[in-house]
């Protein structure tokens, strides 16, 4: 049983049972200090252990990170939490990865 936030990566690894929360990394069982949400997500995992009929089964938790900004901060070229130099370095690394990926080596 895996609880995670990076669905593409975890499913690519082929885990047997997976509970996915579309939350920032580090929050696979729900929001910090929200015990009710965390209990529900863990309950989804326990239910999945009892009911899954096939390997590589994924259950998606029905929650959203209501701040609405974490994906914008993480997946856009604007990086409000990085200074100008750090943003430039990040963009260079991102382009280098795209270049390697285009060659089919990843």
C-alpha positions in Angstrom: 0.0 0.0 0.0 1.4 3.4 -1.0 0.0 6.8 -0.1 1.3 9.4 -2.4 1.0 12.7 -4.3 3.0 12.1 -7.5 0.6 9.9 -9.3 2.5 9.5 -12.6 5.7 8.4 -10.8 4.0 6.0 -8.4 1.9 4.4 -11.1 4.9 4.1 -13.3 6.6 2.1 -10.6 3.8 -0.4 -10.7 2.8 -0.5 -7.0 0.1 -3.0 -6.1 -2.2 -0.6 -4.3 -2.1 3.2 -4.3 -4.1 5.9 -2.7 -3.5 9.2 -4.5 -4.0 12.7 -3.0 -3.6 15.6 -5.5 -1.8 17.6 -2.9 1.7 19.1 -2.7 4.5 16.6 -2.1 4.9 15.6 1.5 1.1 15.6 2.2 0.0 12.1 1.0 -2.5 11.6 3.7 -4.1 15.0 3.7 -3.6 18.5 5.1 -1.4 19.0 8.1 -3.5 19.2 11.3 -6.7 18.0 9.6 -7.1 14.8 11.5 -10.6 14.0 10.1 -9.2 14.2 6.5 -6.2 12.2 7.4 -8.3 9.4 9.0 -10.5 9.3 5.9 -7.5 9.0 3.5 -6.0 6.2 5.7 -9.4 4.6 5.7 -9.4 4.6 1.9 -6.2 2.7 2.0 -7.5 0.2 4.5 -10.6 -0.3 2.4 -8.4 -0.7 -0.7 -6.4 -3.4 1.0 -9.6 -5.3 1.7 -11.4 -4.8 -1.6 -8.9 -4.5 -4.4 -9.4 -7.3 -6.9 -6.4 -6.6 -9.2 -2.8 -5.4 -8.8 -1.9 -1.8 -9.7 -5.2 -0.5 -8.3 -5.4 3.3 -7.7 -7.9 5.1 -5.5 -8.2 8.9 -5.7 -8.9 10.7 -2.5 -11.8 13.2 -3.0 -10.1 16.2 -1.7 -8.6 19.4 -3.2 -5.9 21.7 -1.8 -8.2 24.7 -1.5 -5.4 27.3 -1.4 -5.4 26.8 -5.2 -1.9 28.1 -5.7 0.5 25.2 -5.1 0.4 23.9 -8.6 0.8 27.4 -10.1 3.9 28.0 -7.9 5.4 24.6 -8.8 4.5 24.2 -12.5 4.9 27.6 -14.1 7.9 29.6 -15.2 7.0 32.2 -12.5 8.6 31.0 -9.3 7.5 33.6 -6.6 9.5 31.8 -3.9 12.8 31.9 -5.8 15.0 35.0 -6.4 15.9 36.0 -10.0 19.2 34.0 -10.1 17.6 30.8 -8.7 14.7 31.1 -11.2 17.2 31.5 -14.1 19.1 28.4 -12.9 15.9 26.4 -12.5 14.8 27.4 -16.1 18.2 26.3 -17.4 17.9 22.9 -15.7 14.3 22.5 -16.9 15.4 23.2 -20.5 18.4 20.8 -20.2 16.0 18.1 -19.1 13.6 18.8 -22.0 16.6 18.6 -24.4 17.6 15.2 -23.0 14.1 13.9 -23.0 13.7 14.9 -26.7 16.5 12.5 -27.5 14.6 9.6 -26.0 17.2 9.0 -23.3 14.8 9.4 -20.3 
